[in-house]
Amino acid sequence: MERKKARITVIKKMANMKTRELYMKGFDPDNPKTQPCMFLKDGQTWDVGSQAPADFCHWAWADIHADVVMIQCGGNPDGKGYIGQPGVMISSCCDGFNPVVFKIERLDEVC
């Protein structure tokens, strides 16, 4: 099976403020360290083969890697028609305080 490259785009970074207030030790809403993900930027993109990009968050990669591979190997997970585009998936990292949403798209280039 031919594996294609994929493009990962940061769609949205979020801060789960209510969860932070309830569970984050030393929570201070004015502290920059308690703002949305400090490692990624909205709109940031990577074209990936089989390895995580050097500047990609390792935790986020672990969370979305299976989705990236599925798209690269020809999967079309949009069975309910939410996205309406073959070879496109929305995925996210599972940081309960700082979730980040990604768009994963299959490219034509082979890995």
Biopython code that builds the backbone (N, CA, C, O; Angstrom):
import numpy as np
from Bio.PDB.StructureBuilder import StructureBuilder

atoms = [
    (1, "MET", "N", (0.834, -1.179, 0.000)),
    (1, "MET", "CA", (0.000, 0.000, 0.000)),
    (1, "MET", "C", (0.882, 1.247, 0.000)),
    (1, "MET", "O", (1.862, 1.334, 0.740)),
    (2, "GLU", "N", (0.523, 2.176, -0.819)),
    (2, "GLU", "CA", (1.258, 3.429, -0.940)),
    (2, "GLU", "C", (0.812, 4.393, 0.163)),
    (2, "GLU", "O", (-0.378, 4.663, 0.325)),
    (3, "ARG", "N", (1.774, 4.897, 0.904)),
    (3, "ARG", "CA", (1.464, 5.829, 1.991)),
    (3, "ARG", "C", (1.765, 7.248, 1.535)),
    (3, "ARG", "O", (2.867, 7.537, 1.068)),
    (4, "LYS", "N", (0.792, 8.124, 1.669)),
    (4, "LYS", "CA", (0.929, 9.517, 1.234)),
    (4, "LYS", "C", (1.315, 10.403, 2.410)),
    (4, "LYS", "O", (1.105, 10.048, 3.570)),
    (5, "LYS", "N", (1.876, 11.544, 2.094)),
    (5, "LYS", "CA", (2.136, 12.541, 3.127)),
    (5, "LYS", "C", (0.816, 13.147, 3.582)),
    (5, "LYS", "O", (-0.205, 13.034, 2.903)),
    (6, "ALA", "N", (0.855, 13.787, 4.731)),
    (6, "ALA", "CA", (-0.326, 14.462, 5.261)),
    (6, "ALA", "C", (0.061, 15.867, 5.700)),
    (6, "ALA", "O", (1.201, 16.124, 6.088)),
    (7, "ARG", "N", (-0.893, 16.752, 5.630)),
    (7, "ARG", "CA", (-0.705, 18.117, 6.142)),
    (7, "ARG", "C", (-1.505, 18.238, 7.434)),
    (7, "ARG", "O", (-2.693, 17.922, 7.485)),
    (8, "ILE", "N", (-0.825, 18.702, 8.470)),
    (8, "ILE", "CA", (-1.463, 18.953, 9.762)),
    (8, "ILE", "C", (-1.525, 20.459, 9.956)),
    (8, "ILE", "O", (-0.517, 21.152, 9.823)),
    (9, "THR", "N", (-2.712, 20.960, 10.270)),
    (9, "THR", "CA", (-2.905, 22.392, 10.513)),
    (9, "THR", "C", (-3.546, 22.584, 11.878)),
    (9, "THR", "O", (-4.516, 21.906, 12.219)),
    (10, "VAL", "N", (-2.996, 23.516, 12.658)),
    (10, "VAL", "CA", (-3.620, 23.879, 13.932)),
    (10, "VAL", "C", (-4.831, 24.748, 13.615)),
    (10, "VAL", "O", (-4.691, 25.851, 13.087)),
    (11, "ILE", "N", (-6.019, 24.246, 13.941)),
    (11, "ILE", "CA", (-7.254, 25.000, 13.705)),
    (11, "ILE", "C", (-7.550, 25.929, 14.874)),
    (11, "ILE", "O", (-7.897, 27.094, 14.680)),
    (12, "LYS", "N", (-7.412, 25.406, 16.083)),
    (12, "LYS", "CA", (-7.785, 26.215, 17.245)),
    (12, "LYS", "C", (-7.102, 25.704, 18.504)),
    (12, "LYS", "O", (-7.055, 24.503, 18.770)),
    (13, "LYS", "N", (-6.574, 26.655, 19.271)),
    (13, "LYS", "CA", (-6.063, 26.370, 20.611)),
    (13, "LYS", "C", (-7.109, 26.862, 21.604)),
    (13, "LYS", "O", (-7.713, 27.917, 21.414)),
    (14, "MET", "N", (-7.312, 26.093, 22.653)),
    (14, "MET", "CA", (-8.332, 26.471, 23.628)),
    (14, "MET", "C", (-7.780, 26.392, 25.045)),
    (14, "MET", "O", (-6.810, 25.683, 25.315)),
    (15, "ALA", "N", (-8.414, 27.129, 25.934)),
    (15, "ALA", "CA", (-8.109, 27.056, 27.357)),
    (15, "ALA", "C", (-9.395, 26.673, 28.073)),
    (15, "ALA", "O", (-10.387, 27.400, 28.023)),
    (16, "ASN", "N", (-9.368, 25.549, 28.724)),
    (16, "ASN", "CA", (-10.538, 25.076, 29.453)),
    (16, "ASN", "C", (-10.524, 25.725, 30.841)),
    (16, "ASN", "O", (-10.070, 25.125, 31.815)),
    (17, "MET", "N", (-11.028, 26.956, 30.911)),
    (17, "MET", "CA", (-10.901, 27.765, 32.116)),
    (17, "MET", "C", (-11.628, 27.161, 33.321)),
    (17, "MET", "O", (-11.090, 27.189, 34.428)),
    (18, "LYS", "N", (-12.811, 26.627, 33.138)),
    (18, "LYS", "CA", (-13.551, 26.062, 34.272)),
    (18, "LYS", "C", (-12.792, 24.884, 34.879)),
    (18, "LYS", "O", (-12.693, 24.770, 36.100)),
    (19, "THR", "N", (-12.260, 24.012, 34.031)),
    (19, "THR", "CA", (-11.475, 22.881, 34.527)),
    (19, "THR", "C", (-10.219, 23.371, 35.225)),
    (19, "THR", "O", (-9.815, 22.813, 36.245)),
    (20, "ARG", "N", (-9.601, 24.408, 34.684)),
    (20, "ARG", "CA", (-8.406, 24.978, 35.318)),
    (20, "ARG", "C", (-8.727, 25.505, 36.707)),
    (20, "ARG", "O", (-8.015, 25.225, 37.671)),
    (21, "GLU", "N", (-9.801, 26.267, 36.800)),
    (21, "GLU", "CA", (-10.193, 26.826, 38.099)),
    (21, "GLU", "C", (-10.412, 25.725, 39.131)),
    (21, "GLU", "O", (-10.028, 25.868, 40.292)),
    (22, "LEU", "N", (-11.026, 24.638, 38.705)),
    (22, "LEU", "CA", (-11.346, 23.561, 39.637)),
    (22, "LEU", "C", (-10.156, 22.676, 39.997)),
    (22, "LEU", "O", (-10.055, 22.208, 41.131)),
    (23, "TYR", "N", (-9.240, 22.438, 39.029)),
    (23, "TYR", "CA", (-8.245, 21.390, 39.232)),
    (23, "TYR", "C", (-6.786, 21.794, 39.073)),
    (23, "TYR", "O", (-5.913, 21.021, 39.467)),
    (24, "MET", "N", (-6.476, 22.955, 38.522)),
    (24, "MET", "CA", (-5.073, 23.309, 38.292)),
    (24, "MET", "C", (-4.473, 23.917, 39.558)),
    (24, "MET", "O", (-4.950, 24.933, 40.062)),
    (25, "LYS", "N", (-3.430, 23.282, 40.055)),
    (25, "LYS", "CA", (-2.752, 23.765, 41.256)),
    (25, "LYS", "C", (-2.160, 25.147, 40.982)),
    (25, "LYS", "O", (-1.457, 25.341, 39.990)),
    (26, "GLY", "N", (-2.444, 26.091, 41.853)),
    (26, "GLY", "CA", (-1.891, 27.437, 41.715)),
    (26, "GLY", "C", (-2.428, 28.191, 40.518)),
    (26, "GLY", "O", (-1.735, 29.049, 39.970)),
    (27, "PHE", "N", (-3.646, 27.892, 40.099)),
    (27, "PHE", "CA", (-4.224, 28.549, 38.919)),
    (27, "PHE", "C", (-4.264, 30.060, 39.097)),
    (27, "PHE", "O", (-4.755, 30.567, 40.106)),
    (28, "ASP", "N", (-3.742, 30.772, 38.104)),
    (28, "ASP", "CA", (-3.784, 32.236, 38.058)),
    (28, "ASP", "C", (-4.115, 32.617, 36.621)),
    (28, "ASP", "O", (-3.279, 32.429, 35.736)),
    (29, "PRO", "N", (-5.315, 33.149, 36.360)),
    (29, "PRO", "CA", (-5.708, 33.441, 34.978)),
    (29, "PRO", "C", (-4.832, 34.480, 34.290)),
    (29, "PRO", "O", (-4.865, 34.593, 33.065)),
    (30, "ASP", "N", (-4.045, 35.243, 35.053)),
    (30, "ASP", "CA", (-3.173, 36.264, 34.460)),
    (30, "ASP", "C", (-1.771, 35.752, 34.160)),
    (30, "ASP", "O", (-0.980, 36.459, 33.535)),
    (31, "ASN", "N", (-1.450, 34.546, 34.589)),
    (31, "ASN", "CA", (-0.130, 33.971, 34.348)),
    (31, "ASN", "C", (-0.078, 33.416, 32.926)),
    (31, "ASN", "O", (-0.911, 32.586, 32.563)),
    (32, "PRO", "N", (0.901, 33.867, 32.103)),
    (32, "PRO", "CA", (0.997, 33.362, 30.720)),
    (32, "PRO", "C", (1.130, 31.844, 30.631)),
    (32, "PRO", "O", (0.742, 31.249, 29.625)),
    (33, "LYS", "N", (1.669, 31.215, 31.665)),
    (33, "LYS", "CA", (1.824, 29.762, 31.643)),
    (33, "LYS", "C", (0.483, 29.043, 31.754)),
    (33, "LYS", "O", (0.410, 27.841, 31.501)),
    (34, "THR", "N", (-0.578, 29.757, 32.127)),
    (34, "THR", "CA", (-1.892, 29.129, 32.220)),
    (34, "THR", "C", (-2.781, 29.515, 31.042)),
    (34, "THR", "O", (-3.999, 29.343, 31.100)),
    (35, "GLN", "N", (-2.188, 30.028, 29.987)),
    (35, "GLN", "CA", (-2.919, 30.370, 28.766)),
    (35, "GLN", "C", (-2.961, 29.144, 27.849)),
    (35, "GLN", "O", (-2.341, 28.127, 28.160)),
    (36, "PRO", "N", (-3.684, 29.222, 26.721)),
    (36, "PRO", "CA", (-3.707, 28.076, 25.796)),
    (36, "PRO", "C", (-2.295, 27.642, 25.399)),
    (36, "PRO", "O", (-1.336, 28.392, 25.576)),
    (37, "CYS", "N", (-2.179, 26.447, 24.870)),
    (37, "CYS", "CA", (-0.910, 25.818, 24.487)),
    (37, "CYS", "C", (0.148, 26.829, 24.062)),
    (37, "CYS", "O", (-0.074, 27.642, 23.164)),
    (38, "MET", "N", (1.306, 26.764, 24.725)),
    (38, "MET", "CA", (2.402, 27.690, 24.431)),
    (38, "MET", "C", (3.296, 27.186, 23.303)),
    (38, "MET", "O", (4.150, 27.931, 22.823)),
    (39, "PHE", "N", (3.121, 25.941, 22.870)),
    (39, "PHE", "CA", (4.042, 25.332, 21.918)),
    (39, "PHE", "C", (3.581, 25.424, 20.468)),
    (39, "PHE", "O", (4.401, 25.348, 19.553)),
    (40, "LEU", "N", (2.290, 25.584, 20.252)),
    (40, "LEU", "CA", (1.735, 25.609, 18.898)),
    (40, "LEU", "C", (1.004, 26.920, 18.664)),
    (40, "LEU", "O", (0.578, 27.585, 19.608)),
    (41, "LYS", "N", (0.863, 27.289, 17.378)),
    (41, "LYS", "CA", (0.185, 28.531, 17.008)),
    (41, "LYS", "C", (-0.990, 28.227, 16.084)),
    (41, "LYS", "O", (-0.899, 27.340, 15.235)),
    (42, "ASP", "N", (-2.090, 28.957, 16.246)),
    (42, "ASP", "CA", (-3.216, 28.816, 15.323)),
    (42, "ASP", "C", (-2.730, 29.056, 13.898)),
    (42, "ASP", "O", (-1.999, 30.013, 13.642)),
    (43, "GLY", "N", (-3.131, 28.194, 12.975)),
    (43, "GLY", "CA", (-2.736, 28.324, 11.575)),
    (43, "GLY", "C", (-1.411, 27.670, 11.225)),
    (43, "GLY", "O", (-1.077, 27.573, 10.044)),
    (44, "GLN", "N", (-0.653, 27.223, 12.200)),
    (44, "GLN", "CA", (0.638, 26.575, 11.954)),
    (44, "GLN", "C", (0.413, 25.274, 11.194)),
    (44, "GLN", "O", (-0.531, 24.543, 11.494)),
    (45, "THR", "N", (1.275, 24.971, 10.200)),
    (45, "THR", "CA", (1.118, 23.758, 9.397)),
    (45, "THR", "C", (2.426, 22.983, 9.289)),
    (45, "THR", "O", (3.519, 23.538, 9.399)),
    (46, "TRP", "N", (2.272, 21.680, 9.070)),
    (46, "TRP", "CA", (3.392, 20.777, 8.816)),
    (46, "TRP", "C", (2.958, 19.785, 7.753)),
    (46, "TRP", "O", (1.822, 19.312, 7.778)),
    (47, "ASP", "N", (3.838, 19.464, 6.824)),
    (47, "ASP", "CA", (3.636, 18.360, 5.888)),
    (47, "ASP", "C", (4.478, 17.208, 6.415)),
    (47, "ASP", "O", (5.696, 17.335, 6.547)),
    (48, "VAL", "N", (3.834, 16.084, 6.717)),
    (48, "VAL", "CA", (4.519, 15.005, 7.419)),
    (48, "VAL", "C", (4.505, 13.704, 6.634)),
    (48, "VAL", "O", (3.577, 13.407, 5.881)),
    (49, "GLY", "N", (5.575, 12.941, 6.842)),
    (49, "GLY", "CA", (5.660, 11.580, 6.340)),
    (49, "GLY", "C", (5.407, 10.640, 7.505)),
    (49, "GLY", "O", (4.338, 10.670, 8.114)),
    (50, "SER", "N", (6.398, 9.800, 7.816)),
    (50, "SER", "CA", (6.203, 8.808, 8.877)),
    (50, "SER", "C", (6.713, 9.271, 10.242)),
    (50, "SER", "O", (6.472, 8.604, 11.248)),
    (51, "GLN", "N", (7.405, 10.391, 10.285)),
    (51, "GLN", "CA", (7.968, 10.883, 11.542)),
    (51, "GLN", "C", (7.309, 12.192, 11.961)),
    (51, "GLN", "O", (6.849, 12.969, 11.124)),
    (52, "ALA", "N", (7.273, 12.419, 13.256)),
    (52, "ALA", "CA", (6.768, 13.697, 13.763)),
    (52, "ALA", "C", (7.747, 14.805, 13.395)),
    (52, "ALA", "O", (8.957, 14.587, 13.444)),
    (53, "PRO", "N", (7.261, 15.975, 13.032)),
    (53, "PRO", "CA", (8.157, 17.101, 12.791)),
    (53, "PRO", "C", (8.927, 17.434, 14.070)),
    (53, "PRO", "O", (8.410, 17.255, 15.173)),
    (54, "ALA", "N", (10.146, 17.912, 13.924)),
    (54, "ALA", "CA", (11.001, 18.198, 15.080)),
    (54, "ALA", "C", (10.370, 19.214, 16.028)),
    (54, "ALA", "O", (10.567, 19.133, 17.240)),
    (55, "ASP", "N", (9.619, 20.162, 15.491)),
    (55, "ASP", "CA", (9.044, 21.219, 16.331)),
    (55, "ASP", "C", (7.584, 20.959, 16.713)),
    (55, "ASP", "O", (6.885, 21.876, 17.144)),
    (56, "PHE", "N", (7.127, 19.727, 16.559)),
    (56, "PHE", "CA", (5.743, 19.382, 16.890)),
    (56, "PHE", "C", (5.688, 18.857, 18.317)),
    (56, "PHE", "O", (6.573, 18.110, 18.733)),
    (57, "CYS", "N", (4.678, 19.229, 19.062)),
    (57, "CYS", "CA", (4.503, 18.777, 20.446)),
    (57, "CYS", "C", (4.425, 17.249, 20.494)),
    (57, "CYS", "O", (3.604, 16.644, 19.804)),
    (58, "HIS", "N", (5.274, 16.634, 21.301)),
    (58, "HIS", "CA", (5.316, 15.168, 21.387)),
    (58, "HIS", "C", (4.012, 14.584, 21.937)),
    (58, "HIS", "O", (3.580, 13.517, 21.501)),
    (59, "TRP", "N", (3.390, 15.270, 22.880)),
    (59, "TRP", "CA", (2.126, 14.789, 23.440)),
    (59, "TRP", "C", (1.030, 14.843, 22.385)),
    (59, "TRP", "O", (0.254, 13.899, 22.241)),
    (60, "ALA", "N", (0.968, 15.946, 21.648)),
    (60, "ALA", "CA", (-0.052, 16.068, 20.594)),
    (60, "ALA", "C", (0.174, 15.010, 19.511)),
    (60, "ALA", "O", (-0.785, 14.421, 19.013)),
    (61, "TRP", "N", (1.437, 14.766, 19.145)),
    (61, "TRP", "CA", (1.730, 13.750, 18.130)),
    (61, "TRP", "C", (1.232, 12.376, 18.588)),
    (61, "TRP", "O", (0.643, 11.631, 17.804)),
    (62, "ALA", "N", (1.469, 12.049, 19.847)),
    (62, "ALA", "CA", (0.997, 10.758, 20.364)),
    (62, "ALA", "C", (-0.526, 10.658, 20.264)),
    (62, "ALA", "O", (-1.065, 9.585, 19.993)),
    (63, "ASP", "N", (-1.209, 11.769, 20.481)),
    (63, "ASP", "CA", (-2.674, 11.767, 20.434)),
    (63, "ASP", "C", (-3.233, 11.641, 19.023)),
    (63, "ASP", "O", (-4.251, 10.978, 18.828)),
    (64, "ILE", "N", (-2.593, 12.260, 18.034)),
    (64, "ILE", "CA", (-3.174, 12.292, 16.682)),
    (64, "ILE", "C", (-2.497, 11.344, 15.701)),
    (64, "ILE", "O", (-2.951, 11.216, 14.564)),
    (65, "HIS", "N", (-1.425, 10.678, 16.112)),
    (65, "HIS", "CA", (-0.634, 9.859, 15.187)),
    (65, "HIS", "C", (-1.473, 8.809, 14.458)),
    (65, "HIS", "O", (-1.326, 8.647, 13.247)),
    (66, "ALA", "N", (-2.341, 8.100, 15.162)),
    (66, "ALA", "CA", (-3.165, 7.069, 14.503)),
    (66, "ALA", "C", (-4.070, 7.688, 13.438)),
    (66, "ALA", "O", (-4.296, 7.081, 12.391)),
    (67, "ASP", "N", (-4.586, 8.883, 13.695)),
    (67, "ASP", "CA", (-5.425, 9.566, 12.707)),
    (67, "ASP", "C", (-4.607, 9.988, 11.489)),
    (67, "ASP", "O", (-5.080, 9.893, 10.357)),
    (68, "VAL", "N", (-3.381, 10.452, 11.721)),
    (68, "VAL", "CA", (-2.491, 10.830, 10.616)),
    (68, "VAL", "C", (-2.226, 9.612, 9.733)),
    (68, "VAL", "O", (-2.331, 9.698, 8.510)),
    (69, "VAL", "N", (-1.883, 8.477, 10.349)),
    (69, "VAL", "CA", (-1.587, 7.254, 9.589)),
    (69, "VAL", "C", (-2.815, 6.794, 8.807)),
    (69, "VAL", "O", (-2.691, 6.386, 7.652)),
    (70, "MET", "N", (-3.993, 6.853, 9.417)),
    (70, "MET", "CA", (-5.212, 6.443, 8.712)),
    (70, "MET", "C", (-5.418, 7.293, 7.459)),
    (70, "MET", "O", (-5.725, 6.756, 6.394)),
    (71, "ILE", "N", (-5.255, 8.594, 7.570)),
    (71, "ILE", "CA", (-5.406, 9.487, 6.412)),
    (71, "ILE", "C", (-4.337, 9.171, 5.372)),
    (71, "ILE", "O", (-4.639, 9.087, 4.181)),
    (72, "GLN", "N", (-3.083, 8.992, 5.811)),
    (72, "GLN", "CA", (-1.991, 8.708, 4.880)),
    (72, "GLN", "C", (-2.199, 7.409, 4.118)),
    (72, "GLN", "O", (-1.781, 7.293, 2.965)),
    (73, "CYS", "N", (-2.832, 6.442, 4.741)),
    (73, "CYS", "CA", (-3.025, 5.124, 4.119)),
    (73, "CYS", "C", (-4.330, 5.006, 3.341)),
    (73, "CYS", "O", (-4.710, 3.907, 2.937)),
    (74, "GLY", "N", (-5.013, 6.115, 3.128)),
    (74, "GLY", "CA", (-6.194, 6.107, 2.274)),
    (74, "GLY", "C", (-7.526, 6.109, 2.985)),
    (74, "GLY", "O", (-8.571, 6.056, 2.337)),
    (75, "GLY", "N", (-7.511, 6.169, 4.317)),
    (75, "GLY", "CA", (-8.764, 6.174, 5.061)),
    (75, "GLY", "C", (-9.586, 7.432, 4.810)),
    (75, "GLY", "O", (-9.043, 8.522, 4.628)),
    (76, "ASN", "N", (-10.878, 7.264, 4.804)),
    (76, "ASN", "CA", (-11.825, 8.377, 4.684)),
    (76, "ASN", "C", (-12.814, 8.261, 5.838)),
    (76, "ASN", "O", (-13.879, 7.662, 5.686)),
    (77, "PRO", "N", (-12.467, 8.830, 6.991)),
    (77, "PRO", "CA", (-13.239, 8.604, 8.204)),
    (77, "PRO", "C", (-14.535, 9.399, 8.310)),
    (77, "PRO", "O", (-15.230, 9.306, 9.322)),
    (78, "ASP", "N", (-14.868, 10.165, 7.303)),
    (78, "ASP", "CA", (-16.022, 11.056, 7.394)),
    (78, "ASP", "C", (-17.321, 10.336, 7.059)),
    (78, "ASP", "O", (-18.089, 10.798, 6.214)),
    (79, "GLY", "N", (-17.568, 9.217, 7.711)),
    (79, "GLY", "CA", (-18.741, 8.407, 7.420)),
    (79, "GLY", "C", (-20.076, 9.082, 7.678)),
    (79, "GLY", "O", (-21.078, 8.719, 7.062)),
    (80, "LYS", "N", (-20.108, 10.060, 8.576)),
    (80, "LYS", "CA", (-21.362, 10.750, 8.885)),
    (80, "LYS", "C", (-21.520, 12.045, 8.100)),
    (80, "LYS", "O", (-22.530, 12.734, 8.238)),
    (81, "GLY", "N", (-20.534, 12.379, 7.282)),
    (81, "GLY", "CA", (-20.649, 13.555, 6.426)),
    (81, "GLY", "C", (-20.430, 14.885, 7.122)),
    (81, "GLY", "O", (-20.838, 15.923, 6.601)),
    (82, "TYR", "N", (-19.792, 14.879, 8.291)),
    (82, "TYR", "CA", (-19.556, 16.127, 9.006)),
    (82, "TYR", "C", (-18.642, 17.077, 8.236)),
    (82, "TYR", "O", (-18.865, 18.288, 8.222)),
    (83, "ILE", "N", (-17.627, 16.529, 7.605)),
    (83, "ILE", "CA", (-16.631, 17.353, 6.920)),
    (83, "ILE", "C", (-16.965, 17.498, 5.446)),
    (83, "ILE", "O", (-16.833, 18.587, 4.887)),
    (84, "GLY", "N", (-17.393, 16.426, 4.814)),
    (84, "GLY", "CA", (-17.778, 16.480, 3.415)),
    (84, "GLY", "C", (-16.616, 16.490, 2.445)),
    (84, "GLY", "O", (-16.784, 16.842, 1.277)),
    (85, "GLN", "N", (-15.429, 16.105, 2.919)),
    (85, "GLN", "CA", (-14.245, 16.054, 2.060)),
    (85, "GLN", "C", (-13.518, 14.738, 2.311)),
    (85, "GLN", "O", (-13.129, 14.463, 3.446)),
    (86, "PRO", "N", (-13.325, 13.916, 1.274)),
    (86, "PRO", "CA", (-12.546, 12.696, 1.479)),
    (86, "PRO", "C", (-11.096, 13.041, 1.808)),
    (86, "PRO", "O", (-10.554, 14.026, 1.308)),
    (87, "GLY", "N", (-10.481, 12.228, 2.644)),
    (87, "GLY", "CA", (-9.076, 12.427, 2.988)),
    (87, "GLY", "C", (-8.827, 13.562, 3.954)),
    (87, "GLY", "O", (-7.704, 14.059, 4.050)),
    (88, "VAL", "N", (-9.856, 13.981, 4.675)),
    (88, "VAL", "CA", (-9.717, 15.063, 5.658)),
    (88, "VAL", "C", (-10.309, 14.588, 6.979)),
    (88, "VAL", "O", (-11.355, 13.939, 7.010)),
    (89, "MET", "N", (-9.626, 14.920, 8.062)),
    (89, "MET", "CA", (-10.110, 14.547, 9.387)),
    (89, "MET", "C", (-9.809, 15.662, 10.371)),
    (89, "MET", "O", (-8.814, 16.373, 10.234)),
    (90, "ILE", "N", (-10.673, 15.810, 11.360)),
    (90, "ILE", "CA", (-10.430, 16.723, 12.466)),
    (90, "ILE", "C", (-10.058, 15.864, 13.665)),
    (90, "ILE", "O", (-10.734, 14.882, 13.971)),
    (91, "SER", "N", (-8.974, 16.243, 14.342)),
    (91, "SER", "CA", (-8.487, 15.484, 15.484)),
    (91, "SER", "C", (-8.020, 16.481, 16.536)),
    (91, "SER", "O", (-7.983, 17.685, 16.281)),
    (92, "SER", "N", (-7.666, 15.985, 17.714)),
    (92, "SER", "CA", (-7.218, 16.914, 18.754)),
    (92, "SER", "C", (-6.281, 16.238, 19.729)),
    (92, "SER", "O", (-6.253, 15.013, 19.850)),
    (93, "CYS", "N", (-5.518, 17.059, 20.421)),
    (93, "CYS", "CA", (-4.735, 16.544, 21.536)),
    (93, "CYS", "C", (-5.669, 16.470, 22.736)),
    (93, "CYS", "O", (-6.682, 17.167, 22.776)),
    (94, "CYS", "N", (-5.345, 15.652, 23.690)),
    (94, "CYS", "CA", (-6.269, 15.394, 24.797)),
    (94, "CYS", "C", (-5.893, 16.120, 26.079)),
    (94, "CYS", "O", (-6.286, 15.689, 27.164)),
    (95, "ASP", "N", (-5.141, 17.210, 25.980)),
    (95, "ASP", "CA", (-4.808, 17.990, 27.167)),
    (95, "ASP", "C", (-6.090, 18.618, 27.707)),
    (95, "ASP", "O", (-6.665, 19.497, 27.066)),
    (96, "GLY", "N", (-6.532, 18.183, 28.854)),
    (96, "GLY", "CA", (-7.784, 18.668, 29.418)),
    (96, "GLY", "C", (-7.771, 20.142, 29.772)),
    (96, "GLY", "O", (-8.824, 20.777, 29.810)),
    (97, "PHE", "N", (-6.590, 20.698, 30.031)),
    (97, "PHE", "CA", (-6.471, 22.123, 30.316)),
    (97, "PHE", "C", (-6.292, 22.945, 29.045)),
    (97, "PHE", "O", (-6.799, 24.063, 28.954)),
    (98, "ASN", "N", (-5.572, 22.399, 28.060)),
    (98, "ASN", "CA", (-5.190, 23.133, 26.846)),
    (98, "ASN", "C", (-5.451, 22.342, 25.577)),
    (98, "ASN", "O", (-4.494, 22.073, 24.851)),
    (99, "PRO", "N", (-6.670, 21.953, 25.259)),
    (99, "PRO", "CA", (-6.871, 21.181, 24.032)),
    (99, "PRO", "C", (-6.529, 21.988, 22.777)),
    (99, "PRO", "O", (-6.743, 23.199, 22.714)),
    (100, "VAL", "N", (-5.996, 21.284, 21.789)),
    (100, "VAL", "CA", (-5.673, 21.887, 20.493)),
    (100, "VAL", "C", (-6.349, 21.040, 19.419)),
    (100, "VAL", "O", (-6.257, 19.813, 19.439)),
    (101, "VAL", "N", (-7.030, 21.701, 18.481)),
    (101, "VAL", "CA", (-7.750, 21.008, 17.412)),
    (101, "VAL", "C", (-6.941, 21.111, 16.125)),
    (101, "VAL", "O", (-6.448, 22.184, 15.776)),
    (102, "PHE", "N", (-6.807, 19.978, 15.419)),
    (102, "PHE", "CA", (-6.020, 19.895, 14.195)),
    (102, "PHE", "C", (-6.880, 19.449, 13.020)),
    (102, "PHE", "O", (-7.822, 18.674, 13.184)),
    (103, "LYS", "N", (-6.546, 19.947, 11.838)),
    (103, "LYS", "CA", (-7.091, 19.427, 10.583)),
    (103, "LYS", "C", (-5.987, 18.587, 9.957)),
    (103, "LYS", "O", (-4.851, 19.044, 9.833)),
    (104, "ILE", "N", (-6.317, 17.361, 9.561)),
    (104, "ILE", "CA", (-5.357, 16.459, 8.923)),
    (104, "ILE", "C", (-5.858, 16.192, 7.513)),
    (104, "ILE", "O", (-6.991, 15.748, 7.327)),
    (105, "GLU", "N", (-5.012, 16.463, 6.512)),
    (105, "GLU", "CA", (-5.397, 16.309, 5.100)),
    (105, "GLU", "C", (-4.401, 15.414, 4.385)),
    (105, "GLU", "O", (-3.192, 15.548, 4.576)),
    (106, "ARG", "N", (-4.898, 14.509, 3.569)),
    (106, "ARG", "CA", (-4.030, 13.671, 2.746)),
    (106, "ARG", "C", (-3.502, 14.490, 1.576)),
    (106, "ARG", "O", (-4.259, 15.202, 0.916)),
    (107, "LEU", "N", (-2.195, 14.387, 1.321)),
    (107, "LEU", "CA", (-1.560, 15.043, 0.178)),
    (107, "LEU", "C", (-1.316, 14.014, -0.919)),
    (107, "LEU", "O", (-1.424, 12.813, -0.675)),
    (108, "ASP", "N", (-0.994, 14.465, -2.104)),
    (108, "ASP", "CA", (-0.743, 13.557, -3.229)),
    (108, "ASP", "C", (0.660, 12.955, -3.201)),
    (108, "ASP", "O", (0.895, 11.908, -3.803)),
    (109, "GLU", "N", (1.584, 13.602, -2.512)),
    (109, "GLU", "CA", (2.978, 13.166, -2.491)),
    (109, "GLU", "C", (3.148, 11.903, -1.645)),
    (109, "GLU", "O", (2.614, 11.809, -0.540)),
    (110, "VAL", "N", (3.895, 10.937, -2.175)),
    (110, "VAL", "CA", (4.169, 9.683, -1.470)),
    (110, "VAL", "C", (5.270, 9.920, -0.445)),
    (110, "VAL", "O", (6.203, 10.686, -0.684)),
    (111, "CYS", "N", (5.147, 9.249, 0.709)),
    (111, "CYS", "CA", (6.171, 9.365, 1.767)),
    (111, "CYS", "C", (7.511, 8.832, 1.290)),
    (111, "CYS", "O", (8.486, 8.848, 2.042)),
]
sb = StructureBuilder()
sb.init_structure("model")
sb.init_model(0)
sb.init_chain("A")
sb.init_seg("    ")
for serial, (resi, resn, name, xyz) in enumerate(atoms, 1):
    if name == "N":
        sb.init_residue(resn, " ", resi, " ")
    sb.init_atom(name, np.array(xyz, "f"), 0.0, 1.0, " ", f" {name:<3s}", serial, name[0])
structure = sb.get_structure()
